[in-house]
Amino acid sequence: YRVLGVQPASPASKAGLVSFLDFLVGANGQMLLASGENVEHGEEYPDVDLPALLEENKGKPVEFLVWNMKSQQQRLVQLTPDDTWGGAGLLG
């Protein structure tokens, strides 16, 4: 999931996410998009449902694996989904 925008004072802003350069690739130790390994023809990939994960963890920290395409590095970031920060969405 590419970070397309980061709103001021949002959970994403507080966590230091960078618009257009950061990608959310994992959450709580699971990859957000499955690799396809061990998936038979016709089976669905076991992807993480990110909107559901955020909703289930409102007010609780979620550890994200973030890939930055400029630095070509990954980092772990703690984000707390919140619908009371004053803007749209749980991460902003």
Secondary structure, DSSP 8 states (H G I E B T S, - for coil): -B-----TTSHHHHTT--TTTEEEEEETTEESS---TT--TT-------HHHHHHHTTTS-EEEEEEETTTTEEEEEEE---S-SSSSSS--
